[in-house]
Amino acid sequence: MMYVNDEFYDNQQFGEFYRQFDAKPEIRHCRGRRLAICLSNTAQTTALVLYLRERGGSVVPLHPTMPLEAARRAASNAESHILIYDDIDHIEILHPTSGTVPAGLVQFSSGSTGEPKRIERSWEDIDEEIKHYNAALQQAKDMTPVVTCPITHSYGLLCGVLSTFKRGQQPMVLTELNPKYVLRKLRQTPNALLYSSPTMLNVLTKLLPANESLYAVMTSGSVLPAPQFKELSQKTQFLFQQYGCSEAGCIAVNLNTQSANGMGQPLGHLTVKASGNSDMPSEIVVSTGQKQVATQDLGYFDNQGVLHFISRLDDTINVAGINVYPQEVEDILLTYPEITDAVVFKKPDQFAGERVCLKFVADKTISQQILRDWCAQKLSPYQLPVDIEQVEVINKLANGKVNRRLLAQEQIDLMQKVSQSA
């Protein structure tokens, strides 16, 4: 069935999990009910997802590090009937009088553009995604997925684990995320296909000896900064990338990733619309059956039919009527020798409408004037950061994304406090 770190769980052990679930009436009578699960055992979590799927239940997977009170809130927000916390002997009844709910998977969006949204998807919808995902990922049939991202998120659960089961393979899920341990497991695994986040990939590429390379990598979540993408490309034999959103699941897969924002060809069951002009990107809109999802992402298709992601609509900075895309500015800033991380975001400007703001991390102190002069040689005038701040660290979400909306709101709140105290 699957590996979790160094331990292998076979069909017999999954069968034992099923017998344990059958012994719990709250789990056994799951049809039409929603169960929030926050279990410490990754294999047991996987088995319970499969069990609920087979028996017509609805499941809300919660990250195993979530404190009990937070798990209760998340389960309640998902309108769950039951919360199972830490192990299956800890069962809490939350909404015993609630009506029946459709069978399926319930997850929350990352919250990178605001409050996390509850996303409900049927098992039939997920089966269709997995079918077309595997059809697009034919090269993976001889690779062993090594998953270093949470299986409580659709990237790890659907693409890393359930799709692998459907191909008749045995996934390896690593919850021990010490980079040296991850590298050791990759070396021990023939034809390893690493499912990971940009943050972990950045660390791994820097730890790799000069004479070593990763066999295959799948990245998703946030666009890799240009310098990091170049380094990863040089140290990976097969570099894959996928793009998706919470409402639609995986949308596109790139098996020949030539650029950091090249997301690949759309999956076969989807109709994806976007601009055909890189100079005039438009919102990416996804349709399947009767459902249409406006992703709030800007992108375009190139001449080969490859979908390119440019920016979140909310993140685009409108400077006197000209659009500035944060990733483009960040990629330039990351070529400055001492800068190791950077985030570009917006805040209101009295004259231009919005202004470009920058927070950056560097190996040494860099004066604002020196950086402004350097930027003036590399960027168009409307792209130049107006507000610049050097910081110790840039906080990111678990999926490696930066919440630019929160940064922008913090700037607005700061401006209001200054105005009120004046």
Contacts in CASP RR format, 6 or more apart in sequence:
PFRMAT RR
TARGET T0000
AUTHOR 0000-0000-0000
METHOD contacts of the structure
MODEL  1
MMYVNDEFYDNQQFGEFYRQFDAKPEIRHCRGRRLAICLSNTAQTTALVL
YLRERGGSVVPLHPTMPLEAARRAASNAESHILIYDDIDHIEILHPTSGT
VPAGLVQFSSGSTGEPKRIERSWEDIDEEIKHYNAALQQAKDMTPVVTCP
ITHSYGLLCGVLSTFKRGQQPMVLTELNPKYVLRKLRQTPNALLYSSPTM
LNVLTKLLPANESLYAVMTSGSVLPAPQFKELSQKTQFLFQQYGCSEAGC
IAVNLNTQSANGMGQPLGHLTVKASGNSDMPSEIVVSTGQKQVATQDLGY
FDNQGVLHFISRLDDTINVAGINVYPQEVEDILLTYPEITDAVVFKKPDQ
FAGERVCLKFVADKTISQQILRDWCAQKLSPYQLPVDIEQVEVINKLANG
KVNRRLLAQEQIDLMQKVSQSA
1 9 0 8 1.000
1 10 0 8 1.000
1 11 0 8 1.000
1 13 0 8 1.000
1 14 0 8 1.000
1 43 0 8 1.000
1 165 0 8 1.000
1 170 0 8 1.000
2 8 0 8 1.000
2 9 0 8 1.000
2 43 0 8 1.000
2 46 0 8 1.000
2 161 0 8 1.000
2 165 0 8 1.000
2 170 0 8 1.000
2 171 0 8 1.000
2 172 0 8 1.000
2 173 0 8 1.000
3 9 0 8 1.000
3 170 0 8 1.000
3 171 0 8 1.000
3 172 0 8 1.000
3 173 0 8 1.000
4 42 0 8 1.000
4 43 0 8 1.000
4 172 0 8 1.000
4 173 0 8 1.000
4 174 0 8 1.000
4 175 0 8 1.000
5 173 0 8 1.000
5 174 0 8 1.000
5 175 0 8 1.000
5 176 0 8 1.000
5 185 0 8 1.000
7 43 0 8 1.000
8 170 0 8 1.000
9 43 0 8 1.000
13 43 0 8 1.000
14 43 0 8 1.000
14 47 0 8 1.000
14 50 0 8 1.000
15 47 0 8 1.000
17 43 0 8 1.000
17 44 0 8 1.000
17 47 0 8 1.000
17 48 0 8 1.000
17 51 0 8 1.000
18 47 0 8 1.000
18 51 0 8 1.000
20 88 0 8 1.000
21 27 0 8 1.000
21 28 0 8 1.000
21 47 0 8 1.000
21 48 0 8 1.000
21 51 0 8 1.000
21 88 0 8 1.000
22 28 0 8 1.000
24 88 0 8 1.000
24 91 0 8 1.000
26 82 0 8 1.000
26 91 0 8 1.000
26 93 0 8 1.000
27 35 0 8 1.000
27 48 0 8 1.000
27 51 0 8 1.000
27 82 0 8 1.000
27 84 0 8 1.000
27 88 0 8 1.000
27 91 0 8 1.000
28 55 0 8 1.000
30 51 0 8 1.000
30 52 0 8 1.000
30 55 0 8 1.000
30 56 0 8 1.000
30 57 0 8 1.000
31 55 0 8 1.000
31 56 0 8 1.000
31 57 0 8 1.000
31 100 0 8 1.000
31 103 0 8 1.000
32 56 0 8 1.000
32 57 0 8 1.000
32 58 0 8 1.000
32 100 0 8 1.000
32 101 0 8 1.000
32 102 0 8 1.000
32 103 0 8 1.000
33 57 0 8 1.000
33 58 0 8 1.000
33 81 0 8 1.000
33 82 0 8 1.000
33 100 0 8 1.000
33 101 0 8 1.000
34 57 0 8 1.000
34 58 0 8 1.000
34 59 0 8 1.000
34 60 0 8 1.000
34 78 0 8 1.000
34 79 0 8 1.000
34 80 0 8 1.000
34 81 0 8 1.000
34 82 0 8 1.000
34 98 0 8 1.000
34 101 0 8 1.000
34 106 0 8 1.000
35 48 0 8 1.000
35 52 0 8 1.000
35 57 0 8 1.000
35 58 0 8 1.000
35 59 0 8 1.000
35 60 0 8 1.000
35 80 0 8 1.000
35 81 0 8 1.000
35 82 0 8 1.000
35 83 0 8 1.000
35 84 0 8 1.000
36 59 0 8 1.000
36 60 0 8 1.000
36 62 0 8 1.000
36 71 0 8 1.000
36 74 0 8 1.000
36 75 0 8 1.000
36 78 0 8 1.000
36 80 0 8 1.000
36 82 0 8 1.000
36 83 0 8 1.000
36 84 0 8 1.000
36 94 0 8 1.000
37 45 0 8 1.000
37 48 0 8 1.000
37 49 0 8 1.000
37 59 0 8 1.000
37 60 0 8 1.000
37 61 0 8 1.000
37 62 0 8 1.000
37 83 0 8 1.000
37 84 0 8 1.000
38 62 0 8 1.000
38 63 0 8 1.000
38 64 0 8 1.000
38 66 0 8 1.000
38 71 0 8 1.000
38 83 0 8 1.000
38 84 0 8 1.000
38 85 0 8 1.000
38 86 0 8 1.000
39 45 0 8 1.000
39 48 0 8 1.000
39 64 0 8 1.000
39 84 0 8 1.000
39 85 0 8 1.000
39 86 0 8 1.000
39 87 0 8 1.000
39 88 0 8 1.000
40 64 0 8 1.000
40 86 0 8 1.000
40 87 0 8 1.000
41 87 0 8 1.000
42 64 0 8 1.000
42 151 0 8 1.000
42 173 0 8 1.000
42 175 0 8 1.000
44 87 0 8 1.000
44 88 0 8 1.000
45 61 0 8 1.000
45 64 0 8 1.000
45 151 0 8 1.000
45 152 0 8 1.000
46 151 0 8 1.000
46 161 0 8 1.000
46 173 0 8 1.000
48 59 0 8 1.000
48 84 0 8 1.000
48 88 0 8 1.000
49 59 0 8 1.000
49 61 0 8 1.000
49 105 0 8 1.000
49 157 0 8 1.000
49 162 0 8 1.000
52 58 0 8 1.000
52 59 0 8 1.000
52 103 0 8 1.000
53 59 0 8 1.000
53 103 0 8 1.000
53 104 0 8 1.000
53 123 0 8 1.000
56 103 0 8 1.000
56 104 0 8 1.000
56 123 0 8 1.000
57 103 0 8 1.000
57 104 0 8 1.000
58 101 0 8 1.000
58 102 0 8 1.000
58 103 0 8 1.000
58 104 0 8 1.000
58 105 0 8 1.000
58 106 0 8 1.000
58 120 0 8 1.000
59 104 0 8 1.000
59 105 0 8 1.000
59 106 0 8 1.000
60 74 0 8 1.000
60 75 0 8 1.000
60 78 0 8 1.000
60 80 0 8 1.000
60 106 0 8 1.000
60 107 0 8 1.000
61 105 0 8 1.000
61 107 0 8 1.000
61 151 0 8 1.000
61 152 0 8 1.000
61 157 0 8 1.000
62 71 0 8 1.000
62 74 0 8 1.000
62 75 0 8 1.000
62 152 0 8 1.000
63 150 0 8 1.000
63 152 0 8 1.000
63 398 0 8 1.000
64 152 0 8 1.000
64 175 0 8 1.000
66 74 0 8 1.000
68 85 0 8 1.000
71 83 0 8 1.000
71 85 0 8 1.000
72 83 0 8 1.000
72 92 0 8 1.000
72 94 0 8 1.000
74 108 0 8 1.000
75 82 0 8 1.000
75 83 0 8 1.000
75 94 0 8 1.000
76 94 0 8 1.000
77 108 0 8 1.000
77 118 0 8 1.000
78 106 0 8 1.000
78 108 0 8 1.000
78 118 0 8 1.000
79 95 0 8 1.000
79 98 0 8 1.000
79 101 0 8 1.000
80 94 0 8 1.000
80 95 0 8 1.000
81 93 0 8 1.000
81 94 0 8 1.000
81 95 0 8 1.000
81 96 0 8 1.000
81 98 0 8 1.000
81 101 0 8 1.000
82 91 0 8 1.000
82 92 0 8 1.000
82 93 0 8 1.000
82 94 0 8 1.000
83 91 0 8 1.000
83 92 0 8 1.000
83 94 0 8 1.000
84 90 0 8 1.000
84 91 0 8 1.000
84 92 0 8 1.000
85 92 0 8 1.000
102 120 0 8 1.000
102 122 0 8 1.000
103 122 0 8 1.000
103 123 0 8 1.000
104 120 0 8 1.000
104 121 0 8 1.000
104 122 0 8 1.000
104 123 0 8 1.000
104 126 0 8 1.000
105 120 0 8 1.000
105 121 0 8 1.000
105 123 0 8 1.000
105 126 0 8 1.000
105 154 0 8 1.000
105 157 0 8 1.000
106 118 0 8 1.000
106 119 0 8 1.000
106 120 0 8 1.000
106 121 0 8 1.000
107 118 0 8 1.000
107 119 0 8 1.000
107 121 0 8 1.000
107 152 0 8 1.000
107 153 0 8 1.000
107 154 0 8 1.000
107 246 0 8 1.000
108 116 0 8 1.000
108 117 0 8 1.000
108 118 0 8 1.000
108 119 0 8 1.000
108 246 0 8 1.000
109 116 0 8 1.000
109 117 0 8 1.000
109 119 0 8 1.000
109 246 0 8 1.000
110 116 0 8 1.000
110 246 0 8 1.000
110 397 0 8 1.000
110 398 0 8 1.000
110 399 0 8 1.000
110 401 0 8 1.000
111 117 0 8 1.000
111 397 0 8 1.000
111 403 0 8 1.000
112 312 0 8 1.000
112 397 0 8 1.000
112 399 0 8 1.000
112 401 0 8 1.000
112 402 0 8 1.000
112 403 0 8 1.000
112 404 0 8 1.000
112 405 0 8 1.000
113 296 0 8 1.000
113 312 0 8 1.000
113 314 0 8 1.000
113 315 0 8 1.000
113 403 0 8 1.000
113 405 0 8 1.000
114 403 0 8 1.000
114 405 0 8 1.000
114 406 0 8 1.000
117 246 0 8 1.000
119 246 0 8 1.000
119 247 0 8 1.000
121 249 0 8 1.000
125 288 0 8 1.000
126 158 0 8 1.000
126 162 0 8 1.000
128 269 0 8 1.000
128 288 0 8 1.000
129 158 0 8 1.000
129 249 0 8 1.000
129 250 0 8 1.000
129 267 0 8 1.000
129 269 0 8 1.000
130 158 0 8 1.000
130 162 0 8 1.000
130 163 0 8 1.000
130 166 0 8 1.000
131 166 0 8 1.000
131 269 0 8 1.000
132 267 0 8 1.000
132 268 0 8 1.000
132 269 0 8 1.000
132 270 0 8 1.000
133 158 0 8 1.000
133 159 0 8 1.000
133 163 0 8 1.000
133 250 0 8 1.000
133 253 0 8 1.000
133 267 0 8 1.000
134 140 0 8 1.000
134 163 0 8 1.000
134 166 0 8 1.000
134 167 0 8 1.000
135 267 0 8 1.000
135 268 0 8 1.000
136 253 0 8 1.000
136 255 0 8 1.000
136 265 0 8 1.000
136 267 0 8 1.000
136 268 0 8 1.000
137 163 0 8 1.000
137 240 0 8 1.000
137 253 0 8 1.000
137 255 0 8 1.000
139 216 0 8 1.000
139 238 0 8 1.000
139 240 0 8 1.000
139 255 0 8 1.000
140 167 0 8 1.000
140 193 0 8 1.000
140 216 0 8 1.000
141 167 0 8 1.000
141 169 0 8 1.000
142 191 0 8 1.000
143 191 0 8 1.000
143 192 0 8 1.000
143 193 0 8 1.000
143 215 0 8 1.000
143 216 0 8 1.000
144 169 0 8 1.000
144 170 0 8 1.000
144 171 0 8 1.000
144 172 0 8 1.000
144 189 0 8 1.000
144 190 0 8 1.000
144 191 0 8 1.000
144 192 0 8 1.000
144 193 0 8 1.000
145 160 0 8 1.000
145 161 0 8 1.000
145 164 0 8 1.000
145 169 0 8 1.000
145 171 0 8 1.000
145 172 0 8 1.000
145 192 0 8 1.000
145 193 0 8 1.000
145 195 0 8 1.000
146 171 0 8 1.000
146 172 0 8 1.000
146 174 0 8 1.000
146 182 0 8 1.000
146 185 0 8 1.000
146 186 0 8 1.000
146 189 0 8 1.000
146 192 0 8 1.000
146 193 0 8 1.000
146 194 0 8 1.000
146 195 0 8 1.000
147 156 0 8 1.000
147 160 0 8 1.000
147 161 0 8 1.000
147 171 0 8 1.000
147 172 0 8 1.000
147 173 0 8 1.000
147 174 0 8 1.000
147 195 0 8 1.000
148 174 0 8 1.000
148 177 0 8 1.000
148 182 0 8 1.000
148 194 0 8 1.000
148 195 0 8 1.000
148 196 0 8 1.000
148 197 0 8 1.000
148 200 0 8 1.000
149 155 0 8 1.000
149 156 0 8 1.000
149 195 0 8 1.000
149 196 0 8 1.000
149 197 0 8 1.000
149 399 0 8 1.000
150 156 0 8 1.000
150 398 0 8 1.000
151 157 0 8 1.000
151 160 0 8 1.000
151 161 0 8 1.000
151 173 0 8 1.000
153 399 0 8 1.000
154 246 0 8 1.000
154 249 0 8 1.000
154 250 0 8 1.000
155 195 0 8 1.000
155 220 0 8 1.000
155 221 0 8 1.000
155 242 0 8 1.000
155 399 0 8 1.000
156 195 0 8 1.000
158 249 0 8 1.000
158 250 0 8 1.000
159 195 0 8 1.000
159 218 0 8 1.000
159 220 0 8 1.000
159 242 0 8 1.000
159 250 0 8 1.000
160 171 0 8 1.000
160 195 0 8 1.000
161 171 0 8 1.000
161 173 0 8 1.000
164 170 0 8 1.000
164 171 0 8 1.000
165 171 0 8 1.000
172 185 0 8 1.000
172 189 0 8 1.000
172 192 0 8 1.000
174 181 0 8 1.000
174 182 0 8 1.000
174 185 0 8 1.000
176 182 0 8 1.000
177 200 0 8 1.000
179 200 0 8 1.000
179 203 0 8 1.000
179 204 0 8 1.000
179 207 0 8 1.000
180 207 0 8 1.000
182 200 0 8 1.000
182 204 0 8 1.000
183 204 0 8 1.000
183 207 0 8 1.000
183 208 0 8 1.000
185 192 0 8 1.000
186 192 0 8 1.000
186 194 0 8 1.000
186 214 0 8 1.000
186 215 0 8 1.000
191 215 0 8 1.000
191 216 0 8 1.000
192 214 0 8 1.000
192 215 0 8 1.000
192 216 0 8 1.000
193 215 0 8 1.000
193 216 0 8 1.000
193 217 0 8 1.000
193 218 0 8 1.000
193 238 0 8 1.000
193 240 0 8 1.000
194 201 0 8 1.000
194 204 0 8 1.000
194 214 0 8 1.000
194 216 0 8 1.000
194 217 0 8 1.000
194 218 0 8 1.000
195 218 0 8 1.000
195 220 0 8 1.000
196 204 0 8 1.000
196 217 0 8 1.000
196 218 0 8 1.000
196 219 0 8 1.000
197 219 0 8 1.000
197 221 0 8 1.000
197 398 0 8 1.000
197 399 0 8 1.000
197 400 0 8 1.000
198 219 0 8 1.000
198 221 0 8 1.000
198 222 0 8 1.000
198 224 0 8 1.000
198 228 0 8 1.000
198 400 0 8 1.000
199 396 0 8 1.000
199 400 0 8 1.000
201 217 0 8 1.000
201 219 0 8 1.000
201 224 0 8 1.000
201 228 0 8 1.000
201 232 0 8 1.000
202 228 0 8 1.000
202 232 0 8 1.000
204 214 0 8 1.000
205 214 0 8 1.000
205 228 0 8 1.000
205 231 0 8 1.000
205 232 0 8 1.000
205 235 0 8 1.000
206 231 0 8 1.000
208 214 0 8 1.000
208 235 0 8 1.000
212 235 0 8 1.000
213 235 0 8 1.000
213 236 0 8 1.000
213 237 0 8 1.000
214 235 0 8 1.000
214 236 0 8 1.000
214 237 0 8 1.000
215 236 0 8 1.000
215 237 0 8 1.000
215 238 0 8 1.000
216 236 0 8 1.000
216 237 0 8 1.000
216 238 0 8 1.000
216 239 0 8 1.000
216 240 0 8 1.000
217 232 0 8 1.000
217 236 0 8 1.000
217 238 0 8 1.000
217 239 0 8 1.000
217 240 0 8 1.000
218 240 0 8 1.000
218 241 0 8 1.000
218 242 0 8 1.000
219 232 0 8 1.000
219 239 0 8 1.000
219 240 0 8 1.000
219 241 0 8 1.000
219 242 0 8 1.000
220 241 0 8 1.000
220 242 0 8 1.000
220 243 0 8 1.000
220 244 0 8 1.000
221 399 0 8 1.000
221 400 0 8 1.000
221 401 0 8 1.000
222 399 0 8 1.000
222 400 0 8 1.000
222 401 0 8 1.000
222 402 0 8 1.000
223 260 0 8 1.000
223 261 0 8 1.000
223 309 0 8 1.000
223 327 0 8 1.000
224 232 0 8 1.000
224 260 0 8 1.000
225 260 0 8 1.000
225 327 0 8 1.000
225 330 0 8 1.000
225 331 0 8 1.000
225 334 0 8 1.000
225 342 0 8 1.000
226 260 0 8 1.000
226 331 0 8 1.000
226 334 0 8 1.000
226 335 0 8 1.000
227 331 0 8 1.000
227 334 0 8 1.000
227 335 0 8 1.000
228 334 0 8 1.000
229 259 0 8 1.000
229 260 0 8 1.000
232 239 0 8 1.000
233 239 0 8 1.000
233 257 0 8 1.000
238 255 0 8 1.000
239 257 0 8 1.000
240 253 0 8 1.000
240 254 0 8 1.000
240 255 0 8 1.000
240 257 0 8 1.000
241 253 0 8 1.000
241 254 0 8 1.000
241 257 0 8 1.000
241 262 0 8 1.000
241 263 0 8 1.000
241 264 0 8 1.000
242 250 0 8 1.000
242 252 0 8 1.000
242 253 0 8 1.000
242 254 0 8 1.000
242 263 0 8 1.000
243 250 0 8 1.000
243 251 0 8 1.000
243 252 0 8 1.000
243 253 0 8 1.000
243 254 0 8 1.000
243 263 0 8 1.000
243 264 0 8 1.000
243 307 0 8 1.000
243 309 0 8 1.000
244 250 0 8 1.000
244 251 0 8 1.000
244 252 0 8 1.000
244 295 0 8 1.000
245 251 0 8 1.000
245 286 0 8 1.000
245 293 0 8 1.000
245 295 0 8 1.000
245 297 0 8 1.000
247 293 0 8 1.000
247 295 0 8 1.000
248 270 0 8 1.000
248 286 0 8 1.000
248 288 0 8 1.000
248 291 0 8 1.000
248 293 0 8 1.000
248 295 0 8 1.000
250 267 0 8 1.000
251 263 0 8 1.000
251 266 0 8 1.000
251 267 0 8 1.000
251 270 0 8 1.000
251 272 0 8 1.000
251 284 0 8 1.000
251 286 0 8 1.000
251 295 0 8 1.000
251 307 0 8 1.000
252 263 0 8 1.000
252 264 0 8 1.000
252 265 0 8 1.000
252 266 0 8 1.000
252 267 0 8 1.000
252 272 0 8 1.000
252 307 0 8 1.000
253 264 0 8 1.000
253 265 0 8 1.000
253 267 0 8 1.000
254 262 0 8 1.000
254 263 0 8 1.000
254 264 0 8 1.000
254 265 0 8 1.000
254 306 0 8 1.000
255 264 0 8 1.000
257 264 0 8 1.000
259 308 0 8 1.000
260 331 0 8 1.000
261 308 0 8 1.000
261 309 0 8 1.000
261 310 0 8 1.000
261 327 0 8 1.000
262 306 0 8 1.000
262 307 0 8 1.000
262 308 0 8 1.000
262 309 0 8 1.000
263 306 0 8 1.000
263 307 0 8 1.000
263 308 0 8 1.000
263 309 0 8 1.000
264 305 0 8 1.000
264 306 0 8 1.000
264 307 0 8 1.000
265 305 0 8 1.000
265 306 0 8 1.000
265 307 0 8 1.000
266 272 0 8 1.000
266 286 0 8 1.000
266 307 0 8 1.000
269 288 0 8 1.000
270 286 0 8 1.000
270 287 0 8 1.000
270 288 0 8 1.000
271 286 0 8 1.000
271 287 0 8 1.000
271 288 0 8 1.000
272 284 0 8 1.000
272 285 0 8 1.000
272 286 0 8 1.000
272 287 0 8 1.000
272 307 0 8 1.000
273 284 0 8 1.000
273 285 0 8 1.000
273 286 0 8 1.000
273 287 0 8 1.000
274 281 0 8 1.000
274 282 0 8 1.000
274 283 0 8 1.000
274 284 0 8 1.000
274 285 0 8 1.000
274 299 0 8 1.000
274 300 0 8 1.000
274 301 0 8 1.000
274 307 0 8 1.000
275 281 0 8 1.000
275 282 0 8 1.000
275 299 0 8 1.000
275 300 0 8 1.000
275 301 0 8 1.000
276 300 0 8 1.000
276 301 0 8 1.000
276 302 0 8 1.000
277 300 0 8 1.000
278 300 0 8 1.000
278 302 0 8 1.000
278 308 0 8 1.000
280 300 0 8 1.000
281 298 0 8 1.000
281 299 0 8 1.000
281 300 0 8 1.000
281 308 0 8 1.000
281 310 0 8 1.000
281 311 0 8 1.000
282 298 0 8 1.000
282 299 0 8 1.000
282 300 0 8 1.000
283 294 0 8 1.000
283 295 0 8 1.000
283 296 0 8 1.000
283 297 0 8 1.000
283 298 0 8 1.000
283 299 0 8 1.000
283 313 0 8 1.000
284 295 0 8 1.000
284 297 0 8 1.000
284 298 0 8 1.000
284 299 0 8 1.000
284 307 0 8 1.000
284 309 0 8 1.000
285 292 0 8 1.000
285 293 0 8 1.000
285 294 0 8 1.000
285 295 0 8 1.000
286 292 0 8 1.000
286 293 0 8 1.000
286 295 0 8 1.000
287 293 0 8 1.000
296 312 0 8 1.000
296 313 0 8 1.000
296 314 0 8 1.000
297 309 0 8 1.000
297 310 0 8 1.000
297 311 0 8 1.000
297 312 0 8 1.000
297 313 0 8 1.000
298 309 0 8 1.000
298 310 0 8 1.000
298 311 0 8 1.000
298 312 0 8 1.000
298 313 0 8 1.000
298 316 0 8 1.000
298 325 0 8 1.000
299 307 0 8 1.000
299 308 0 8 1.000
299 309 0 8 1.000
299 310 0 8 1.000
300 307 0 8 1.000
300 308 0 8 1.000
300 310 0 8 1.000
301 307 0 8 1.000
301 308 0 8 1.000
302 308 0 8 1.000
310 325 0 8 1.000
310 327 0 8 1.000
311 325 0 8 1.000
311 326 0 8 1.000
311 327 0 8 1.000
312 404 0 8 1.000
314 404 0 8 1.000
314 405 0 8 1.000
315 325 0 8 1.000
315 326 0 8 1.000
315 345 0 8 1.000
315 346 0 8 1.000
315 404 0 8 1.000
315 405 0 8 1.000
316 323 0 8 1.000
316 324 0 8 1.000
316 325 0 8 1.000
316 326 0 8 1.000
317 323 0 8 1.000
317 324 0 8 1.000
317 325 0 8 1.000
317 326 0 8 1.000
317 344 0 8 1.000
317 345 0 8 1.000
317 346 0 8 1.000
317 354 0 8 1.000
317 355 0 8 1.000
317 356 0 8 1.000
318 324 0 8 1.000
318 346 0 8 1.000
318 353 0 8 1.000
318 354 0 8 1.000
319 349 0 8 1.000
319 352 0 8 1.000
319 353 0 8 1.000
319 354 0 8 1.000
319 355 0 8 1.000
319 356 0 8 1.000
319 382 0 8 1.000
319 383 0 8 1.000
320 351 0 8 1.000
320 352 0 8 1.000
320 353 0 8 1.000
320 382 0 8 1.000
322 382 0 8 1.000
324 344 0 8 1.000
324 356 0 8 1.000
324 382 0 8 1.000
324 383 0 8 1.000
326 343 0 8 1.000
326 344 0 8 1.000
326 345 0 8 1.000
326 404 0 8 1.000
327 344 0 8 1.000
328 383 0 8 1.000
329 344 0 8 1.000
329 356 0 8 1.000
329 358 0 8 1.000
329 379 0 8 1.000
329 383 0 8 1.000
329 385 0 8 1.000
330 342 0 8 1.000
330 343 0 8 1.000
330 344 0 8 1.000
332 375 0 8 1.000
332 378 0 8 1.000
332 379 0 8 1.000
333 339 0 8 1.000
333 342 0 8 1.000
333 344 0 8 1.000
333 358 0 8 1.000
333 360 0 8 1.000
333 375 0 8 1.000
334 340 0 8 1.000
334 341 0 8 1.000
334 342 0 8 1.000
335 378 0 8 1.000
336 362 0 8 1.000
336 366 0 8 1.000
336 371 0 8 1.000
336 374 0 8 1.000
338 362 0 8 1.000
338 363 0 8 1.000
338 364 0 8 1.000
338 366 0 8 1.000
339 360 0 8 1.000
339 361 0 8 1.000
339 362 0 8 1.000
339 366 0 8 1.000
340 361 0 8 1.000
340 362 0 8 1.000
340 363 0 8 1.000
341 360 0 8 1.000
341 361 0 8 1.000
341 393 0 8 1.000
341 394 0 8 1.000
342 358 0 8 1.000
342 359 0 8 1.000
342 360 0 8 1.000
342 361 0 8 1.000
342 394 0 8 1.000
343 358 0 8 1.000
343 359 0 8 1.000
343 360 0 8 1.000
343 394 0 8 1.000
343 402 0 8 1.000
343 404 0 8 1.000
343 407 0 8 1.000
344 356 0 8 1.000
344 357 0 8 1.000
344 358 0 8 1.000
344 385 0 8 1.000
344 404 0 8 1.000
345 357 0 8 1.000
345 359 0 8 1.000
345 402 0 8 1.000
345 404 0 8 1.000
345 407 0 8 1.000
345 408 0 8 1.000
345 411 0 8 1.000
346 354 0 8 1.000
346 355 0 8 1.000
346 356 0 8 1.000
346 357 0 8 1.000
346 404 0 8 1.000
346 408 0 8 1.000
347 354 0 8 1.000
347 355 0 8 1.000
347 357 0 8 1.000
347 387 0 8 1.000
347 408 0 8 1.000
347 411 0 8 1.000
347 412 0 8 1.000
347 415 0 8 1.000
348 354 0 8 1.000
348 355 0 8 1.000
348 412 0 8 1.000
348 415 0 8 1.000
349 355 0 8 1.000
349 386 0 8 1.000
355 386 0 8 1.000
355 387 0 8 1.000
356 382 0 8 1.000
356 383 0 8 1.000
356 384 0 8 1.000
356 385 0 8 1.000
356 386 0 8 1.000
356 387 0 8 1.000
357 385 0 8 1.000
357 386 0 8 1.000
357 387 0 8 1.000
357 388 0 8 1.000
357 389 0 8 1.000
357 407 0 8 1.000
357 408 0 8 1.000
357 411 0 8 1.000
358 385 0 8 1.000
358 387 0 8 1.000
358 388 0 8 1.000
358 389 0 8 1.000
359 389 0 8 1.000
359 390 0 8 1.000
359 391 0 8 1.000
359 394 0 8 1.000
359 407 0 8 1.000
360 366 0 8 1.000
360 371 0 8 1.000
360 388 0 8 1.000
360 389 0 8 1.000
360 390 0 8 1.000
360 391 0 8 1.000
360 394 0 8 1.000
361 390 0 8 1.000
361 391 0 8 1.000
361 392 0 8 1.000
361 393 0 8 1.000
361 394 0 8 1.000
362 390 0 8 1.000
365 390 0 8 1.000
366 390 0 8 1.000
368 388 0 8 1.000
371 388 0 8 1.000
372 384 0 8 1.000
372 385 0 8 1.000
372 388 0 8 1.000
375 384 0 8 1.000
375 385 0 8 1.000
376 384 0 8 1.000
387 411 0 8 1.000
394 402 0 8 1.000
395 402 0 8 1.000
396 402 0 8 1.000
397 403 0 8 1.000
END
